[in-house]
Amino acid sequence: MSTGKVHKGRNDFPEDPTDVLRSVLDLTPAGEDAATGELLFTGETPPQARGRVFGGQVMAQSLMAAISTVDGERAIHSMHGYFLRPGNALLPITFAVETLRDGRSFSARRVQAIQEGKTILSLITSFQDPVSGLDHQSPMPTGVPDPESLPSTSDRLGRMRHPIAQEWSWARPFDIRHVDPPIEIAPDRSEVATNMVWMKTFSAMEGNANLHRAALAYASDYTLLEPILRRHGISWVRPGISVASLDHAMWWHRPARADEWLLYVQSSPSAQGARGLSNGRIYSRDGELVASVAQEGMIRVPGDLQYRVKNSVQSLFLKGAGRPRR
C-alpha cells in the first residue's frame, strides 16, 4: 500500500517517467549502409546513473528498428539476442537492420546495435501474420495480491540519498511492484529461486501492438535475474558483486498492453560457473499468458571476509540513507 507522497531527492527527473520510454522508442531513420544495404536508425539514450545503457532499452530499440522495416500487419512473436559489450550511455547507438526473409506468413530480421563501430547487441526477431490455431496456456498463479495493495519503488526507495535509488524511484518508465520482499538493499533469507512483480507504464501509451510488445521487452529485463540472487540470499547492493545479462529470449503469445498491469512470474532452474538462468512468464491481469522470457546472466560474487565486512557496513549505511532528513 502506498505510504503517501514521497519527495524526490532531485528535481531534474521527468514529470512523467514514461516519457523516457516514449523518447527511446522513437528512432530516427539514418539512411542505408552503402556497403551492406542494411537500413540504419539512431536512438536516444537518457542519462543513467551507472553510465551503462540499460539492456532492456537496447533490445526495445532494436525491435523498433526491425518493426520499421516490416509490414504493419505482422506482429513480433519471438526474439533472441546476445549482449556482446556494455553500452555507453554517453554515446549514440546506431541500429542496422538486415532483412533475412519475407515469406507468405513470416518475416525475419537481424539487428545489430552499434557504438563506435562495435556491436553491443546482436538480435534476431521474427514476425507473423495473424492466424488462428491450437490454443492452451499455463495457468496464472492464484492468491497474488493486487498491485494497488503493494508499495511502488518510489514508496520504498524514494527517500534514499543515492543516485541509483533515485533513478529507480523517479526515472524508470515502469511502475514495478514486488509481490515478494524486494532485494535491492537487503537479501531475502527465504532463499527461494522465485520472484514475482506487477508492472506497467505510469501513463497510457499510444501505438500499435508491436510498439507495446517492444515496450514489454524493455520491462522484461528489469528483475529477471532476481530469482538467482534471492536463491542465494544476495541483494543488488552486495559489495563487489558483478551482474550482467548475457543473452535474452522472448516469445509473445497473446496481445497485451504495456500500460495495463501485468504479472511477471519468474524462476531460476540453475546457476553454475558464474552464470545463472532465469525463466519468466508474463500474464495480463485477467489471467492470459501474454509472453514467455528466458535470460542467462553472469553473476560473480566475492565471498571473502573483506567483502562480508563491507556488506555489513554498507547495510548500516543504507538504513541510515533511507531515513528522512530533519
Disulfide bonds with the S-S distance in Angstrom:
none
